[in-house]
Each structure stands twice: as structure tokens, then as C-alpha cells.
Amino acid sequence: MEHLAEREGQTTADKMTELGMLVVMPTYNNVKTLARTIDGILAVAPKLLVINDGSTDNTAEILKSYEGRIELISFEKNKGKGVALRAGFKYTVEHNYNYALTIDSDGQHYPEDIHLFVDKVITYPNSLIMGARGMKEGGAPGKSSFGNKFSNFWYYVETGIRLPDTQTGFRCYPVEGLKKIKLFTTKFELEIEAIVKLAWKGTPVHSVPIRVKYDPNERVSHFRPFKDFTRISILNTYLVILTFLWYLPKRLLKKNIFELIVREVKRSDEKPLKKSLAIGFGIFFGIIPIWGFQLLVGIPFAIFTKLNKVLFIAAANISIPPFIPFIIYGSYKMGELILGKPEVPLPELSEITLEAIHTNMVIYIWGAIALAITAGALATLVSWVVIKVRRARKVSL
């Protein structure tokens, strides 16, 4: 891509043509700003695809006046921004484009800023480029600022990536990345679903500062605070569950997990007690009898208490399959110490079955809780001593 950046005299449209970039704009009842937005886009971009999402105002007449200058997909009834964007993505795949640059039709974005995305793509090819609105500028409403902070937080939890603006509609998607993901949402929440799933598939993510304008006299927003926040919250719940059960452990394991653990143990900016508590609570959640939900419950706990998440997850993996029979057997023995010997003898380690677990369920549960507390406390103490001794030796040297 360097040749594009170095070539003198190229317009933004020339670069977009060479990059294979198509501007995609869904629209629904934005008659006040539609023509101005289209004119602004056509002044800088070679191609524009408009998806008329069942508009009931004069949108169709306005679009007809651009016949031959734009590509058009029209829905008879309103289906939602997510469906419109998915139609646009499908179009870019079918017509062999490399990038889909999306922009809203409500007048909040400046089409002249398209060149910022083009230059960013040249520097970071095959990346997702997100516009970063100055939410304190341009008259952004308070609900937009709150919603953006809310969305940014959950995006970080789900991907480990910090972005200043996850709700902007001004962004550039790599089509190769879109081919690798399946999208199912239909409204505004699709814009969250898409960027999370692209990050999960390894698509690099970058942001670029953009201008924003909120004119209450002409801008029409179709975002419904209660309904759409609810839909976004449901989506985030689904994404967070997948994150804790699969993508977060996978993300950690993609790195050299042993080097990562050693590096976290050696970190000098974190107190030994904080590290040892992360290990101890990791052991605790790995043993506690909530099989299948240890990480789902434990990781939010680690985030809330600001424990070292790498050490926590590493310790919680004491419950991996090779260790499970030993944990169950140890739980039985601990339960026997607390409640006394059961009428039905406990199974030997080699004889543990689901039926045996069910028969001695009360003993197992109480024993597992006691074992989790005991093992977690011991792990905290031992790891604290080891870390302190190691740090003391390092200082003496």
C-alpha cells in the first residue's frame, strides 16, 4: 500500500478506486439531510451504495434524482439498520470490493472526512477503521455520550481492545474480515456484533478522529433508547458469555501462556499480596462446585476486584479434565471429614462415576466448598511467600 501513499496528485477517489473501497449508506426517513450527505460523498468518492430501508417520506424521490450516479438497494418495509448493513456487506462481497466504508445519512458525519479513513487503510491494510467522534463537541446529546461509554466498556471486556468510540456509524470494514463472520442481529446492535466478531477473528482495529455535527433542527435519530439499549444489552450478555467461556481463555492461550504467567509473576508494579490473591481465588473458583460456570462467575469477580486476570485464569484452570477426578475425590474426603462417613461408602479414585457423585451429592458439595476454601487459602499463602522471597533475592542481588 505504500505506493498509494507516495503517489503524488492522487485524489481520494483515485485511492478508493485502487483500494477497492465502496461507501455504503443505509437511510431511513432522513429527508432533511439525505441530499446534502449524498452530494458530499459523491464529491470525494467514486462509488456510493445507498440502502433505502423502507422510508415513508420523500426519500425515494430524492434517490431517483441520483439515478445513474449511485447504486441502490430498496426495501419495501423498514427492516432495521442491521439488515440494511448486512445487505450492503453482501453487495461488497458479490461485487468483489475490498472495503466497505459506512456512513450515516442523518447529517452527523462530514463526508469530507472520508480521506482520513482512506489514509488510515493505506497505513493499516485489512484493518477495521473506526471513526472516533469528539463526544464533547458538535452538540452530542448526553444519552449518546453515556451509551458510548457503556458500549466502550463492554467492547473492552469482550475483546481486550480499548476504543474511544464503538458506536459510531462512520467506519471502514475489511471485506475479507466480513467473509469470516456470521451476523444475525437486525437493528443498531449489529454495529456492536460486527466489530466484536471481527476482533475475535483477529482483524486489527484502529481508530481515527472525526468531526461530528448534531443539529436538532434537521437531524432525525431512529435510535429508541429503551428498546435499543435493551437489545444491545441482550447482545452484550450473549457476547460476554462467549468471551468468558471461550474467547478470553483462547486469547490468553494464543500467547505463550507460560511466558505470560512468568511475566505477570515478575511484574514489579503489582504488590505480592495482589498477585497471590489472584492465584488463591483462581484455585478457589476452579474447585468450587459450579461446574461449567467457574470462569463465567470468576472472571467478572476478578475484573470487579481488580485482580491479576492472567494469574487468576491460569490458577482457575486447575479444573481441566486431567485434574477433575482428583478434585472430586478430594472433595469427597473433605466432606467425609466434615459430615462423617456416609451410609454408602465413598468410591475409590478409579471408581468415580456420575452415579457415585449423585449418591453422595451432599457430601461432595460441602466437601468441594471446604476444599476450595482450603486450597485457595494455601495457594494464596504459598504464592505470597514465593513471590516475596523471589523479590527479596532480586533486591539483595
Summary of the structure (lengths in Angstrom):
residues: 397
radius of gyration: 27.2
end to end distance: 50.0
largest distance: 88.6
contacts: 1266
relative contact order: 0.08
helix: 58%
strand: 10%
